[in-house]
């Protein structure tokens, strides 16, 4: 399978790709042992996720195959880590890192060889972490795109795969913990609801309020209730996101009480001490459906095997009913039978009491520790929550776009450009949405949003379920010959981006250091070529309509290639030039830019530490660590002895 060719074909020949994609994915589950190949494979699967039409007709089995592709890499990565920890210092596995480089260590008297080894080590660490991050992102973006009914069908296998791939023998890896949080928090949400979630939390103006917070597993629930009114703001903060809603507490209490009263008398939910692990949670499906939630009355992990894990059977094997509770406490659930799949009961139903309907961070999830009230006057807890709220919930990337006109070769000429060709503007329109900078909410890539238009009036912005991309478009930023400060400001934005897109119509090759910068890691060069192909697409969009001539029978081709800083271990589908039409060009370039931005962030993080122990911490993991600190602060507050009064009886002290 030529993955680079498939990346082009999925955009140029989407109908053919749609028919063949399930079979292609089946083949990909068998490939997960070569580091360089894994980069291409995961980038291909990630690129497919941004073209929803390609997998709009996927069945449960197709999604299970997709998740198996990602989990195979997570498992392989963690198994490799275990083997590396058992090797002597100075040696690495032959399968690690860039296979084009030497992988064996050892003593050397040559200082340049030592320097090269150190450089290789940083690149290898960054590349391996990038592969791991891409595997989790594949899980995240496909799971979040599913409707709740399909999530219910695949969640069993997904959680089993995550547990089986866990690196730690004693607890959940951070990456698995935040992935599990994402799964549970978004179980009942549609992709549209997830896209509409606010990127940041803000306190609603409710007047005087009483505020209390509860900690449950890796999430915090805060209720800000009006002192003299019925309204309350309910905020749920978790590693994978923050939600906020306004509730009329008396009305909701009456509604929930009525729903619970209508439930038929049944046996209570399964408890950790129950001897029958096959018991049902009870008749909560009617209540769940009445509330419009697509959840099952009782969800229990079935004895199913992940695609690509043949031979692993869970038939006849069970685990304690409190497995989810132990799992959410951070304990890894092990199956005594080494050859059998891990088996967990996931159950949804009514909360143990009415109060927990409001203060539970995981609505409807059974077998989870009850919420714990956080100390209301702890400055350490309050400070940590403020830090938590300042941490973003989606990956953010900034990429510069430069236009090089005919005959232009210098940095100044390029930075002064305020116009471009028709092809260039059509390409820009395909990269994302044109957005007014004034008042723009969320991530702005440091562009001026005050309304003074210091960085122009508009920018190009794009986002999906897990990432947001803002472009520093040179031709949309002001730059006059007589205003040197504008040129400096534009260079500051574009020069600080790891990834540059260059639309080159100069008629000559674009040199890597044309706009020099220490952050210049990856350049994506787009060049019109002298040639065209017949336009056989009757539904060709505006992207290919370069003229108003209805008799036009040919479309322009564009060459895309990447230029990379030699220290950066980036590959991508355009290391060798690719030819595309303007219809497919923007999506192809944007996908390369996103992957290059992720790798550049990982590489930069590893480069600062310059150690095999270097690690890139994602926003979700940073939020999880903040919650863990809050838990420690709360435990210390509880353990602190109460102050002893110095007064004597009758003294009024």
Buried (B, 14 or more C-beta within 10 A) or exposed (E): EEBBEBBBBBBBBBEEBBEEBBEBBBEBBEBBEEBBBBBBBBBBBBBBBBBEEBBEEBEBEBBBBBBBBBBBBBBBBBEBBEEBEEEEEEEBBEBBBBEEBEBEBEEEEEEEEEEBBEBBBBBBBBBBBBBBBBBBBBBBBBBBBBEBEBBBBBBBBBBBBBBBBBBEEEBBBBBBBBBBBBBBBBBBBBBEEBEEBEBBBEEBEBEEBEBEBBBBBBBBBBBBBBEEEEBBBBBBBBBBBBBBEEBEBEEBBEBBEEBBEEBEEEEEBBEEEBEEBEBBBBBBBEBBEEBEBBBBBBBBBEBBBBBBBEEBBBEEBEBBBBBBBBBBEBEBBEBEEEEBBBBBBBBBBBBBEEEBBBBBBBBBBBBBEEBBEBBEEBEBBBEBBEEBBEBBBBBBBBBBBBBBBEEBEEBEBBBBBEEBBEBBBBBBBBBBEBBEBEEBEBBBBEBBBEEEBBBBEBBBBBBBBBBBBBBBBBBBBBBEEEEEEBBEBBBEBBBBBBBBBBBBBBEEEBEBEBBEBEEBBBBBBBBBEEEBEEBEEEEBEEBBBBEEEEEBEEBBBBBBBBBBBEEBBBBBBBBEEBBBBBBBBBBBBBBBBBBBBBBBBBBBBBBEEEEBEBBBEBBBBBBBBBBBBBBEBBEEBEEEEEEEEEEEEEEEE
